[in-house]
Amino acid sequence: MNAGKRAAGRPKLPEAERTVVTTVRLKPAHKAKLRSLGTAWLVRQLDAAVLPGSAPAKVSPRSRS
């Protein structure tokens, strides 16, 4: 019955590229600052952050913007 029909909508992203919604409690000033800096800034900070007990991540100069 569904033979020959394409799935509606866009294709699913690979698991590594999917995002999830999360809640963080912030003071109003911090919320405003984060909104101003944007999610791209937050992602760069998280990618560059080093977890305690792990080796520093190598960040290429080209990945920074």
Contacts in CASP RR format, 6 or more apart in sequence:
PFRMAT RR
TARGET T0000
AUTHOR 0000-0000-0000
METHOD contacts of the structure
MODEL  1
MNAGKRAAGRPKLPEAERTVVTTVRLKPAHKAKLRSLGTAWLVRQLDAAV
LPGSAPAKVSPRSRS
12 18 0 8 1.000
26 34 0 8 1.000
34 42 0 8 1.000
40 65 0 8 1.000
44 64 0 8 1.000
44 65 0 8 1.000
47 57 0 8 1.000
47 59 0 8 1.000
47 63 0 8 1.000
48 57 0 8 1.000
48 59 0 8 1.000
50 56 0 8 1.000
50 57 0 8 1.000
END
